[in-house]
């Protein structure tokens, strides 16, 4: 299989490239600078251009583009950057899949599609929620319409927090927990959708190789946990106490609107499509995922 990947330099993209090549697939990478090797092809999403030979003969395109939603405090301009960095590249790649007859598009999305659901369980059939992130995810997925309307098998990866010792959120949390400075956030009752990096990558490959997978796919572990349960599991994984509580008002004051939408609230999401299509998780509980991600 020839797979073209946009956003291949991030945590998920780097691991996906290595896994696909390890399985014998041909991987081409889209880059926004001058191509530096035979596997790289230049593209310019704001101008809607892609090097033609990048998509010729491709079996699938995987789009992982998007700036980190928590990289900066949410100003009006940064919220616009969050939207533009996702929606514009998706529209360009959806059109390119139609132009070059690429049969499969795998596009990133987020589990924040559902907004805050409290204790209510949501699967891929559940409606979009409310809030900025839910609206971004809705519009991000809508940006694939040109491809799906033309008959391209389109998968939307509604990913939770990806747990890995190689980067991401755990890079920032692990030192705090090792110093016994960890603790629950706010009430701790809000759900914390998670997935191990190994399962995130395996699930993407599962989608690429399994024609039964299409539409939205919840990329979360099979056992949802609250923030308080995640905190306890982190403490066990690093062998340190985590007795602290960070009040919600302090988080709102420190990091603003992002705290309300992505830390103090969350969806209780389950991976119905993955389970229904025969995917087998390597890490069924957050404790298992954390032992391989932050365990000493």
DOTORFI-785283 format. One record per residue (C-alpha): residue number from 1; x, y, z. Coordinates in pm, 1 decimal, decimal comma, always signed. Example, Ala and Ser with C-alpha at 12.3 -4.5 7.8 and 13.67 -1.06 7.14 Angstrom:
BEGIN
<r><resi>1</resi><px>+1230,0</px><py>-450,0</py><pz>+780,0</pz></r>
<r><resi>2</resi><px>+1367,0</px><py>-106,0</py><pz>+714,0</pz></r>
This chain:
BEGIN
<r><resi>1</resi><px>+0,0</px><py>+0,0</py><pz>+0,0</pz></r>
<r><resi>2</resi><px>+122,8</px><py>+350,5</py><pz>-83,3</pz></r>
<r><resi>3</resi><px>+26,7</px><py>+594,7</py><pz>+194,1</pz></r>
<r><resi>4</resi><px>+74,5</px><py>+971,1</py><pz>+177,6</pz></r>
<r><resi>5</resi><px>+94,0</px><py>+1142,1</py><pz>+518,0</pz></r>
<r><resi>6</resi><px>+51,3</px><py>+1510,3</py><pz>+601,5</pz></r>
<r><resi>7</resi><px>+164,4</px><py>+1607,6</py><pz>+950,1</pz></r>
<r><resi>8</resi><px>+420,4</px><py>+1327,6</py><pz>+968,4</pz></r>
<r><resi>9</resi><px>+666,5</px><py>+1503,6</py><pz>+1200,5</pz></r>
<r><resi>10</resi><px>+450,8</px><py>+1507,1</py><pz>+1515,0</pz></r>
<r><resi>11</resi><px>+414,5</px><py>+1243,3</py><pz>+1784,8</pz></r>
<r><resi>12</resi><px>+152,2</px><py>+1038,5</py><pz>+1600,0</pz></r>
<r><resi>13</resi><px>+289,8</px><py>+1099,3</py><pz>+1251,2</pz></r>
<r><resi>14</resi><px>+643,8</px><py>+991,5</py><pz>+1339,9</pz></r>
<r><resi>15</resi><px>+521,4</px><py>+668,2</py><pz>+1497,3</pz></r>
<r><resi>16</resi><px>+280,2</px><py>+599,1</py><pz>+1211,1</pz></r>
<r><resi>17</resi><px>+551,3</px><py>+639,7</py><pz>+945,7</pz></r>
<r><resi>18</resi><px>+778,0</px><py>+395,4</py><pz>+1129,6</pz></r>
<r><resi>19</resi><px>+498,8</px><py>+140,4</py><pz>+1180,5</pz></r>
<r><resi>20</resi><px>+376,3</px><py>+148,2</py><pz>+821,1</pz></r>
<r><resi>21</resi><px>+728,3</px><py>+111,6</py><pz>+683,9</pz></r>
<r><resi>22</resi><px>+791,9</px><py>-171,7</py><pz>+928,3</pz></r>
<r><resi>23</resi><px>+488,5</px><py>-348,5</py><pz>+781,2</pz></r>
<r><resi>24</resi><px>+626,5</px><py>-307,2</py><pz>+428,5</pz></r>
<r><resi>25</resi><px>+409,4</px><py>-16,5</py><pz>+312,1</pz></r>
<r><resi>26</resi><px>+544,7</px><py>+264,4</py><pz>+93,6</pz></r>
<r><resi>27</resi><px>+514,3</px><py>+598,0</py><pz>+278,0</pz></r>
<r><resi>28</resi><px>+538,6</px><py>+943,0</py><pz>+121,7</pz></r>
<r><resi>29</resi><px>+546,8</px><py>+1255,3</py><pz>+340,0</pz></r>
<r><resi>30</resi><px>+398,5</px><py>+1595,4</py><pz>+254,9</pz></r>
<r><resi>31</resi><px>+618,9</px><py>+1883,7</py><pz>+375,6</pz></r>
<r><resi>32</resi><px>+578,1</px><py>+2262,7</py><pz>+367,1</pz></r>
<r><resi>33</resi><px>+947,1</px><py>+2329,1</py><pz>+303,9</pz></r>
<r><resi>34</resi><px>+1183,8</px><py>+2228,8</py><pz>+27,1</pz></r>
<r><resi>35</resi><px>+1177,5</px><py>+1850,0</py><pz>-6,4</pz></r>
<r><resi>36</resi><px>+1491,9</px><py>+1699,3</py><pz>+141,5</pz></r>
<r><resi>37</resi><px>+1458,6</px><py>+1336,8</py><pz>+30,9</pz></r>
<r><resi>38</resi><px>+1288,5</px><py>+1105,5</py><pz>-217,4</pz></r>
<r><resi>39</resi><px>+1004,6</px><py>+1029,8</py><pz>+25,3</pz></r>
<r><resi>40</resi><px>+917,2</px><py>+1399,1</py><pz>+70,3</pz></r>
<r><resi>41</resi><px>+683,2</px><py>+1603,2</py><pz>-148,2</pz></r>
<r><resi>42</resi><px>+610,8</px><py>+1973,0</py><pz>-118,3</pz></r>
<r><resi>43</resi><px>+267,1</px><py>+2120,0</py><pz>-61,6</pz></r>
<r><resi>44</resi><px>+127,6</px><py>+2459,8</py><pz>+30,9</pz></r>
<r><resi>45</resi><px>-217,9</px><py>+2433,0</py><pz>+192,9</pz></r>
<r><resi>46</resi><px>-294,8</px><py>+2809,1</py><pz>+203,1</pz></r>
<r><resi>47</resi><px>-243,5</px><py>+2822,0</py><pz>-174,2</pz></r>
<r><resi>48</resi><px>-404,2</px><py>+2481,8</py><pz>-237,8</pz></r>
<r><resi>49</resi><px>-103,3</px><py>+2330,7</py><pz>-414,5</pz></r>
<r><resi>50</resi><px>+48,8</px><py>+1981,7</py><pz>-391,0</pz></r>
<r><resi>51</resi><px>+331,1</px><py>+1833,7</py><pz>-595,9</pz></r>
<r><resi>52</resi><px>+145,7</px><py>+1620,9</py><pz>-850,3</pz></r>
<r><resi>53</resi><px>+362,2</px><py>+1311,0</py><pz>-817,6</pz></r>
<r><resi>54</resi><px>+286,3</px><py>+1294,2</py><pz>-443,0</pz></r>
<r><resi>55</resi><px>-69,7</px><py>+1171,9</py><pz>-499,1</pz></r>
<r><resi>56</resi><px>-30,7</px><py>+975,0</py><pz>-821,0</pz></r>
<r><resi>57</resi><px>-90,7</px><py>+607,9</py><pz>-745,9</pz></r>
<r><resi>58</resi><px>-158,6</px><py>+663,0</py><pz>-375,4</pz></r>
<r><resi>59</resi><px>-382,3</px><py>+411,3</py><pz>-199,0</pz></r>
<r><resi>60</resi><px>-454,0</px><py>+637,2</py><pz>+98,1</pz></r>
<r><resi>61</resi><px>-393,4</px><py>+983,4</py><pz>+237,9</pz></r>
<r><resi>62</resi><px>-357,9</px><py>+1037,3</py><pz>+612,6</pz></r>
<r><resi>63</resi><px>-401,0</px><py>+1394,8</py><pz>+734,2</pz></r>
<r><resi>64</resi><px>-270,6</px><py>+1469,7</py><pz>+1084,9</pz></r>
<r><resi>65</resi><px>-231,0</px><py>+1846,2</py><pz>+1046,1</pz></r>
<r><resi>66</resi><px>-318,0</px><py>+2095,5</py><pz>+1318,0</pz></r>
<r><resi>67</resi><px>-143,4</px><py>+2313,6</py><pz>+1578,4</pz></r>
<r><resi>68</resi><px>-170,0</px><py>+2196,1</py><pz>+1937,3</pz></r>
<r><resi>69</resi><px>-490,5</px><py>+2313,9</py><pz>+2101,3</pz></r>
<r><resi>70</resi><px>-309,7</px><py>+2372,0</py><pz>+2430,6</pz></r>
<r><resi>71</resi><px>+18,8</px><py>+2512,1</py><pz>+2300,2</pz></r>
<r><resi>72</resi><px>-80,8</px><py>+2873,1</py><pz>+2371,7</pz></r>
<r><resi>73</resi><px>-339,5</px><py>+3062,7</py><pz>+2572,3</pz></r>
<r><resi>74</resi><px>-654,1</px><py>+3099,7</py><pz>+2364,0</pz></r>
<r><resi>75</resi><px>-668,1</px><py>+3446,0</py><pz>+2211,3</pz></r>
<r><resi>76</resi><px>-896,2</px><py>+3527,1</py><pz>+1920,5</pz></r>
<r><resi>77</resi><px>-603,3</px><py>+3498,7</py><pz>+1680,9</pz></r>
<r><resi>78</resi><px>-485,7</px><py>+3165,5</py><pz>+1821,8</pz></r>
<r><resi>79</resi><px>-834,2</px><py>+3017,4</py><pz>+1806,1</pz></r>
<r><resi>80</resi><px>-842,1</px><py>+3117,2</py><pz>+1440,3</pz></r>
<r><resi>81</resi><px>-503,3</px><py>+2948,3</py><pz>+1391,8</pz></r>
<r><resi>82</resi><px>-640,1</px><py>+2631,2</py><pz>+1552,8</pz></r>
<r><resi>83</resi><px>-926,4</px><py>+2632,9</py><pz>+1301,0</pz></r>
<r><resi>84</resi><px>-724,6</px><py>+2729,1</py><pz>+993,5</pz></r>
<r><resi>85</resi><px>-445,3</px><py>+2477,3</py><pz>+1060,0</pz></r>
<r><resi>86</resi><px>-702,0</px><py>+2199,0</py><pz>+1050,7</pz></r>
<r><resi>87</resi><px>-975,5</px><py>+2296,2</py><pz>+810,0</pz></r>
<r><resi>88</resi><px>-771,9</px><py>+2443,3</py><pz>+522,6</pz></r>
<r><resi>89</resi><px>-533,3</px><py>+2143,8</py><pz>+483,6</pz></r>
<r><resi>90</resi><px>-830,0</px><py>+1906,0</py><pz>+508,0</pz></r>
<r><resi>91</resi><px>-1017,3</px><py>+2081,1</py><pz>+228,6</pz></r>
<r><resi>92</resi><px>-705,5</px><py>+2073,2</py><pz>+9,1</pz></r>
<r><resi>93</resi><px>-644,6</px><py>+1702,4</py><pz>+69,9</pz></r>
<r><resi>94</resi><px>-1009,6</px><py>+1606,7</py><pz>+25,1</pz></r>
<r><resi>95</resi><px>-1009,7</px><py>+1778,8</py><pz>-314,8</pz></r>
<r><resi>96</resi><px>-677,9</px><py>+1613,9</py><pz>-403,9</pz></r>
<r><resi>97</resi><px>-815,6</px><py>+1266,6</py><pz>-321,8</pz></r>
<r><resi>98</resi><px>-1094,9</px><py>+1330,0</py><pz>-572,4</pz></r>
<r><resi>99</resi><px>-862,2</px><py>+1472,6</py><pz>-837,6</pz></r>
<r><resi>100</resi><px>-613,1</px><py>+1186,0</py><pz>-817,2</pz></r>
<r><resi>101</resi><px>-865,3</px><py>+906,1</py><pz>-745,0</pz></r>
<r><resi>102</resi><px>-720,2</px><py>+817,6</py><pz>-406,0</pz></r>
<r><resi>103</resi><px>-959,2</px><py>+558,2</py><pz>-259,4</pz></r>
<r><resi>104</resi><px>-911,7</px><py>+630,6</py><pz>+113,7</pz></r>
<r><resi>105</resi><px>-876,9</px><py>+947,0</py><pz>+323,4</pz></r>
<r><resi>106</resi><px>-797,5</px><py>+916,6</py><pz>+694,7</pz></r>
<r><resi>107</resi><px>-841,8</px><py>+1253,1</py><pz>+860,1</pz></r>
<r><resi>108</resi><px>-765,7</px><py>+1362,5</py><pz>+1213,9</pz></r>
<r><resi>109</resi><px>-1041,9</px><py>+1496,3</py><pz>+1436,8</pz></r>
<r><resi>110</resi><px>-1089,1</px><py>+1514,4</py><pz>+1813,3</pz></r>
<r><resi>111</resi><px>-1293,0</px><py>+1351,1</py><pz>+2085,1</pz></r>
<r><resi>112</resi><px>-1398,4</px><py>+1702,3</py><pz>+2188,8</pz></r>
<r><resi>113</resi><px>-1651,2</px><py>+1671,3</py><pz>+1904,1</pz></r>
<r><resi>114</resi><px>-1899,4</px><py>+1564,4</py><pz>+2174,5</pz></r>
<r><resi>115</resi><px>-1830,5</px><py>+1851,2</py><pz>+2413,0</pz></r>
<r><resi>116</resi><px>-1892,0</px><py>+1784,5</py><pz>+2781,4</pz></r>
<r><resi>117</resi><px>-2120,6</px><py>+1482,9</py><pz>+2829,1</pz></r>
<r><resi>118</resi><px>-2096,9</px><py>+1436,9</py><pz>+3204,8</pz></r>
<r><resi>119</resi><px>-2180,3</px><py>+1074,6</py><pz>+3290,0</pz></r>
<r><resi>120</resi><px>-2361,7</px><py>+1015,5</py><pz>+2959,9</pz></r>
<r><resi>121</resi><px>-2182,7</px><py>+759,1</py><pz>+2740,9</pz></r>
<r><resi>122</resi><px>-2130,1</px><py>+863,0</py><pz>+2378,6</pz></r>
<r><resi>123</resi><px>-2032,0</px><py>+663,6</py><pz>+2071,5</pz></r>
<r><resi>124</resi><px>-1987,8</px><py>+757,8</py><pz>+1706,6</pz></r>
<r><resi>125</resi><px>-2363,6</px><py>+790,2</py><pz>+1653,9</pz></r>
<r><resi>126</resi><px>-2393,9</px><py>+1063,8</py><pz>+1917,8</pz></r>
<r><resi>127</resi><px>-2450,4</px><py>+1425,7</py><pz>+1808,9</pz></r>
<r><resi>128</resi><px>-2200,8</px><py>+1709,2</py><pz>+1814,5</pz></r>
<r><resi>129</resi><px>-2171,8</px><py>+1896,3</py><pz>+2142,5</pz></r>
<r><resi>130</resi><px>-2132,4</px><py>+2263,9</py><pz>+2219,2</pz></r>
<r><resi>131</resi><px>-1828,2</px><py>+2486,6</py><pz>+2262,8</pz></r>
<r><resi>132</resi><px>-1536,5</px><py>+2603,8</py><pz>+2053,0</pz></r>
<r><resi>133</resi><px>-1361,9</px><py>+2266,0</py><pz>+2024,5</pz></r>
<r><resi>134</resi><px>-1683,7</px><py>+2085,1</py><pz>+1932,8</pz></r>
<r><resi>135</resi><px>-1744,6</px><py>+2340,7</py><pz>+1658,3</pz></r>
<r><resi>136</resi><px>-1387,8</px><py>+2305,5</py><pz>+1530,4</pz></r>
<r><resi>137</resi><px>-1420,8</px><py>+1926,8</py><pz>+1515,9</pz></r>
<r><resi>138</resi><px>-1756,1</px><py>+1952,3</py><pz>+1338,0</pz></r>
<r><resi>139</resi><px>-1616,7</px><py>+2190,0</py><pz>+1074,0</pz></r>
<r><resi>140</resi><px>-1295,2</px><py>+1986,0</py><pz>+1046,9</pz></r>
<r><resi>141</resi><px>-1494,1</px><py>+1675,3</py><pz>+961,7</pz></r>
<r><resi>142</resi><px>-1722,7</px><py>+1868,9</py><pz>+727,8</pz></r>
<r><resi>143</resi><px>-1410,8</px><py>+1975,3</py><pz>+536,0</pz></r>
<r><resi>144</resi><px>-1378,4</px><py>+1613,2</py><pz>+412,8</pz></r>
<r><resi>145</resi><px>-1714,6</px><py>+1634,5</py><pz>+233,6</pz></r>
<r><resi>146</resi><px>-1569,1</px><py>+1669,9</py><pz>-117,5</pz></r>
<r><resi>147</resi><px>-1397,8</px><py>+1332,3</py><pz>-72,8</pz></r>
<r><resi>148</resi><px>-1683,5</px><py>+1140,3</py><pz>+87,7</pz></r>
<r><resi>149</resi><px>-1936,4</px><py>+1276,7</py><pz>-163,0</pz></r>
<r><resi>150</resi><px>-1715,6</px><py>+1151,1</py><pz>-447,6</pz></r>
<r><resi>151</resi><px>-1705,0</px><py>+800,0</py><pz>-300,4</pz></r>
<r><resi>152</resi><px>-1368,8</px><py>+819,4</py><pz>-123,2</pz></r>
<r><resi>153</resi><px>-1374,4</px><py>+602,0</py><pz>+189,2</pz></r>
<r><resi>154</resi><px>-1332,6</px><py>+866,8</py><pz>+457,1</pz></r>
<r><resi>155</resi><px>-1236,6</px><py>+802,7</py><pz>+819,4</pz></r>
<r><resi>156</resi><px>-1244,6</px><py>+1074,5</py><pz>+1087,6</pz></r>
<r><resi>157</resi><px>-1017,9</px><py>+997,7</py><pz>+1383,8</pz></r>
<r><resi>158</resi><px>-1182,7</px><py>+1141,2</py><pz>+1695,8</pz></r>
<r><resi>159</resi><px>-876,8</px><py>+1105,1</py><pz>+1916,6</pz></r>
<r><resi>160</resi><px>-855,8</px><py>+1138,6</py><pz>+2292,1</pz></r>
<r><resi>161</resi><px>-536,5</px><py>+1230,6</py><pz>+2478,3</pz></r>
<r><resi>162</resi><px>-257,9</px><py>+1011,7</py><pz>+2338,1</pz></r>
<r><resi>163</resi><px>-41,0</px><py>+865,5</py><pz>+2615,7</pz></r>
<r><resi>164</resi><px>+325,7</px><py>+813,1</py><pz>+2527,0</pz></r>
<r><resi>165</resi><px>+663,5</px><py>+832,6</py><pz>+2693,7</pz></r>
<r><resi>166</resi><px>+799,1</px><py>+993,3</py><pz>+2374,7</pz></r>
<r><resi>167</resi><px>+611,4</px><py>+1323,7</py><pz>+2396,4</pz></r>
<r><resi>168</resi><px>+272,9</px><py>+1484,6</py><pz>+2430,1</pz></r>
<r><resi>169</resi><px>+94,8</px><py>+1563,8</py><pz>+2754,7</pz></r>
<r><resi>170</resi><px>+283,5</px><py>+1306,4</py><pz>+2963,4</pz></r>
<r><resi>171</resi><px>+612,3</px><py>+1486,1</py><pz>+2894,5</pz></r>
<r><resi>172</resi><px>+478,0</px><py>+1775,3</py><pz>+3103,3</pz></r>
<r><resi>173</resi><px>+300,8</px><py>+1567,8</py><pz>+3366,4</pz></r>
<r><resi>174</resi><px>+559,6</px><py>+1301,0</py><pz>+3447,1</pz></r>
<r><resi>175</resi><px>+815,8</px><py>+1533,3</py><pz>+3615,8</pz></r>
<r><resi>176</resi><px>+542,2</px><py>+1679,6</py><pz>+3838,1</pz></r>
<r><resi>177</resi><px>+420,5</px><py>+1337,7</py><pz>+3946,1</pz></r>
<r><resi>178</resi><px>+775,6</px><py>+1216,9</py><pz>+4012,3</pz></r>
<r><resi>179</resi><px>+811,7</px><py>+1511,9</py><pz>+4252,3</pz></r>
<r><resi>180</resi><px>+481,7</px><py>+1415,6</py><pz>+4421,7</pz></r>
<r><resi>181</resi><px>+323,6</px><py>+1732,3</py><pz>+4284,9</pz></r>
<r><resi>182</resi><px>+46,0</px><py>+1557,7</py><pz>+4093,6</pz></r>
<r><resi>183</resi><px>-320,1</px><py>+1584,5</py><pz>+4179,2</pz></r>
<r><resi>184</resi><px>-671,5</px><py>+1593,3</py><pz>+4047,6</pz></r>
<r><resi>185</resi><px>-797,9</px><py>+1891,4</py><pz>+3852,4</pz></r>
<r><resi>186</resi><px>-1115,8</px><py>+2063,8</py><pz>+3962,5</pz></r>
<r><resi>187</resi><px>-1380,4</px><py>+1824,6</py><pz>+4091,1</pz></r>
<r><resi>188</resi><px>-1206,8</px><py>+1527,3</py><pz>+3929,0</pz></r>
<r><resi>189</resi><px>-1546,0</px><py>+1396,8</py><pz>+3817,1</pz></r>
<r><resi>190</resi><px>-1499,4</px><py>+1507,4</py><pz>+3456,2</pz></r>
<r><resi>191</resi><px>-1413,1</px><py>+1232,4</py><pz>+3209,1</pz></r>
<r><resi>192</resi><px>-1063,1</px><py>+1208,2</py><pz>+3064,8</pz></r>
<r><resi>193</resi><px>-1066,4</px><py>+1035,2</py><pz>+2722,0</pz></r>
<r><resi>194</resi><px>-735,0</px><py>+856,7</py><pz>+2670,1</pz></r>
<r><resi>195</resi><px>-560,2</px><py>+613,2</py><pz>+2436,1</pz></r>
<r><resi>196</resi><px>-208,0</px><py>+473,0</py><pz>+2431,5</pz></r>
<r><resi>197</resi><px>+15,9</px><py>+572,6</py><pz>+2142,0</pz></r>
<r><resi>198</resi><px>+54,1</px><py>+205,9</py><pz>+2048,0</pz></r>
<r><resi>199</resi><px>-322,4</px><py>+165,4</py><pz>+2018,9</pz></r>
<r><resi>200</resi><px>-364,2</px><py>+497,5</py><pz>+1835,6</pz></r>
<r><resi>201</resi><px>-118,7</px><py>+384,0</py><pz>+1568,4</pz></r>
<r><resi>202</resi><px>-254,7</px><py>+30,2</py><pz>+1549,7</pz></r>
<r><resi>203</resi><px>-608,8</px><py>+167,2</py><pz>+1514,2</pz></r>
<r><resi>204</resi><px>-506,0</px><py>+394,9</py><pz>+1225,7</pz></r>
<r><resi>205</resi><px>-343,8</px><py>+98,8</py><pz>+1050,3</pz></r>
<r><resi>206</resi><px>-657,1</px><py>-104,9</py><pz>+1124,6</pz></r>
<r><resi>207</resi><px>-862,6</px><py>+160,1</py><pz>+946,8</pz></r>
<r><resi>208</resi><px>-628,2</px><py>+173,0</py><pz>+650,2</pz></r>
<r><resi>209</resi><px>-632,4</px><py>-203,6</py><pz>+604,8</pz></r>
<r><resi>210</resi><px>-998,2</px><py>-271,9</py><pz>+688,5</pz></r>
<r><resi>211</resi><px>-1255,4</px><py>-167,7</py><pz>+429,2</pz></r>
<r><resi>212</resi><px>-1534,1</px><py>-197,2</py><pz>+687,8</pz></r>
<r><resi>213</resi><px>-1404,9</px><py>+109,4</py><pz>+873,0</pz></r>
<r><resi>214</resi><px>-1542,2</px><py>+444,8</py><pz>+757,8</pz></r>
<r><resi>215</resi><px>-1690,5</px><py>+762,5</py><pz>+899,6</pz></r>
<r><resi>216</resi><px>-1612,5</px><py>+881,3</py><pz>+1253,7</pz></r>
<r><resi>217</resi><px>-1403,5</px><py>+655,2</py><pz>+1475,7</pz></r>
<r><resi>218</resi><px>-1359,7</px><py>+721,0</py><pz>+1847,3</pz></r>
<r><resi>219</resi><px>-987,4</px><py>+678,3</py><pz>+1914,0</pz></r>
<r><resi>220</resi><px>-1012,6</px><py>+616,1</py><pz>+2286,7</pz></r>
<r><resi>221</resi><px>-937,9</px><py>+330,3</py><pz>+2521,4</pz></r>
<r><resi>222</resi><px>-1219,4</px><py>+87,2</py><pz>+2603,0</pz></r>
<r><resi>223</resi><px>-1242,3</px><py>+179,8</py><pz>+2972,9</pz></r>
<r><resi>224</resi><px>-1332,5</px><py>+548,4</py><pz>+3028,2</pz></r>
<r><resi>225</resi><px>-1193,8</px><py>+714,0</py><pz>+3342,0</pz></r>
<r><resi>226</resi><px>-1253,4</px><py>+1037,6</py><pz>+3527,4</pz></r>
<r><resi>227</resi><px>-976,6</px><py>+1286,2</py><pz>+3596,6</pz></r>
<r><resi>228</resi><px>-959,6</px><py>+1163,6</py><pz>+3956,1</pz></r>
<r><resi>229</resi><px>-917,5</px><py>+803,0</py><pz>+3837,3</pz></r>
<r><resi>230</resi><px>-649,2</px><py>+910,4</py><pz>+3590,3</pz></r>
<r><resi>231</resi><px>-466,8</px><py>+1093,6</py><pz>+3870,3</pz></r>
<r><resi>232</resi><px>-468,4</px><py>+781,5</py><pz>+4088,0</pz></r>
<r><resi>233</resi><px>-341,4</px><py>+569,0</py><pz>+3798,8</pz></r>
<r><resi>234</resi><px>-59,7</px><py>+817,6</py><pz>+3729,0</pz></r>
<r><resi>235</resi><px>+43,7</px><py>+810,1</py><pz>+4092,1</pz></r>
<r><resi>236</resi><px>+58,3</px><py>+429,9</py><pz>+4087,2</pz></r>
<r><resi>237</resi><px>+252,3</px><py>+427,5</py><pz>+3759,3</pz></r>
<r><resi>238</resi><px>+531,4</px><py>+651,4</py><pz>+3892,6</pz></r>
<r><resi>239</resi><px>+521,0</px><py>+521,2</py><pz>+4249,9</pz></r>
<r><resi>240</resi><px>+458,9</px><py>+858,7</py><pz>+4410,2</pz></r>
<r><resi>241</resi><px>+165,8</px><py>+1009,6</py><pz>+4601,3</pz></r>
<r><resi>242</resi><px>-52,5</px><py>+1261,3</py><pz>+4415,7</pz></r>
<r><resi>243</resi><px>-249,5</px><py>+1427,0</py><pz>+4695,6</pz></r>
<r><resi>244</resi><px>-305,2</px><py>+1771,9</py><pz>+4555,5</pz></r>
<r><resi>245</resi><px>-614,2</px><py>+1940,6</py><pz>+4416,8</pz></r>
<r><resi>246</resi><px>-596,2</px><py>+2223,7</py><pz>+4164,2</pz></r>
<r><resi>247</resi><px>-921,0</px><py>+2422,2</py><pz>+4195,5</pz></r>
<r><resi>248</resi><px>-1112,4</px><py>+2493,8</py><pz>+3878,5</pz></r>
<r><resi>249</resi><px>-1097,2</px><py>+2868,5</py><pz>+3934,3</pz></r>
<r><resi>250</resi><px>-716,6</px><py>+2853,1</py><pz>+3950,1</pz></r>
<r><resi>251</resi><px>-698,6</px><py>+2665,0</py><pz>+3620,5</pz></r>
<r><resi>252</resi><px>-936,0</px><py>+2912,0</py><pz>+3455,8</pz></r>
<r><resi>253</resi><px>-725,7</px><py>+3203,0</py><pz>+3580,5</pz></r>
<r><resi>254</resi><px>-400,6</px><py>+3042,2</py><pz>+3467,0</pz></r>
<r><resi>255</resi><px>-491,2</px><py>+2915,6</py><pz>+3120,6</pz></r>
<r><resi>256</resi><px>-829,5</px><py>+3064,0</py><pz>+3040,9</pz></r>
<r><resi>257</resi><px>-1096,3</px><py>+2915,1</py><pz>+2816,6</pz></r>
<r><resi>258</resi><px>-890,2</px><py>+2606,8</py><pz>+2728,9</pz></r>
<r><resi>259</resi><px>-922,9</px><py>+2489,7</py><pz>+3090,4</pz></r>
<r><resi>260</resi><px>-1302,0</px><py>+2494,3</py><pz>+3076,0</pz></r>
<r><resi>261</resi><px>-1327,5</px><py>+2307,3</py><pz>+2745,4</pz></r>
<r><resi>262</resi><px>-1041,0</px><py>+2058,9</py><pz>+2757,8</pz></r>
<r><resi>263</resi><px>-946,8</px><py>+2003,9</py><pz>+3123,8</pz></r>
<r><resi>264</resi><px>-1243,7</px><py>+2065,6</py><pz>+3352,8</pz></r>
<r><resi>265</resi><px>-1494,9</px><py>+1896,2</py><pz>+3122,4</pz></r>
<r><resi>266</resi><px>-1485,1</px><py>+1600,6</py><pz>+2884,6</pz></r>
<r><resi>267</resi><px>-1684,4</px><py>+1332,2</py><pz>+2706,5</pz></r>
<r><resi>268</resi><px>-1740,8</px><py>+980,0</py><pz>+2837,7</pz></r>
<r><resi>269</resi><px>-1665,3</px><py>+827,1</py><pz>+2499,4</pz></r>
<r><resi>270</resi><px>-1636,1</px><py>+462,3</py><pz>+2401,5</pz></r>
<r><resi>271</resi><px>-1467,1</px><py>+310,8</py><pz>+2090,4</pz></r>
<r><resi>272</resi><px>-1773,7</px><py>+140,5</py><pz>+1942,7</pz></r>
<r><resi>273</resi><px>-1656,9</px><py>+135,5</py><pz>+1578,4</pz></r>
<r><resi>274</resi><px>-1315,6</px><py>-7,0</py><pz>+1663,4</pz></r>
<r><resi>275</resi><px>-1466,0</px><py>-280,8</py><pz>+1875,9</pz></r>
<r><resi>276</resi><px>-1738,9</px><py>-358,1</py><pz>+1621,6</pz></r>
<r><resi>277</resi><px>-1478,9</px><py>-401,4</py><pz>+1344,4</pz></r>
<r><resi>278</resi><px>-1261,5</px><py>-640,9</py><pz>+1542,4</pz></r>
<r><resi>279</resi><px>-987,0</px><py>-413,5</py><pz>+1670,4</pz></r>
<r><resi>280</resi><px>-797,7</px><py>-558,2</py><pz>+1966,6</pz></r>
<r><resi>281</resi><px>-652,1</px><py>-309,5</py><pz>+2214,4</pz></r>
<r><resi>282</resi><px>-303,3</px><py>-365,5</py><pz>+2351,3</pz></r>
<r><resi>283</resi><px>-390,5</px><py>-152,8</py><pz>+2656,1</pz></r>
<r><resi>284</resi><px>-742,2</px><py>-200,8</py><pz>+2788,4</pz></r>
<r><resi>285</resi><px>-711,1</px><py>+18,5</py><pz>+3097,2</pz></r>
<r><resi>286</resi><px>-547,6</px><py>+352,3</py><pz>+3163,8</pz></r>
<r><resi>287</resi><px>-325,7</px><py>+179,9</py><pz>+3418,8</pz></r>
<r><resi>288</resi><px>-188,3</px><py>-54,2</py><pz>+3152,8</pz></r>
<r><resi>289</resi><px>-128,3</px><py>+238,9</py><pz>+2917,9</pz></r>
<r><resi>290</resi><px>+47,4</px><py>+444,2</py><pz>+3185,0</pz></r>
<r><resi>291</resi><px>+271,1</px><py>+157,9</py><pz>+3297,3</pz></r>
<r><resi>292</resi><px>+428,2</px><py>+146,3</py><pz>+2951,0</pz></r>
<r><resi>293</resi><px>+417,9</px><py>+525,0</py><pz>+2904,7</pz></r>
<r><resi>294</resi><px>+550,6</px><py>+661,6</py><pz>+3234,6</pz></r>
<r><resi>295</resi><px>+642,3</px><py>+358,7</py><pz>+3444,8</pz></r>
<r><resi>296</resi><px>+988,9</px><py>+366,9</py><pz>+3593,1</pz></r>
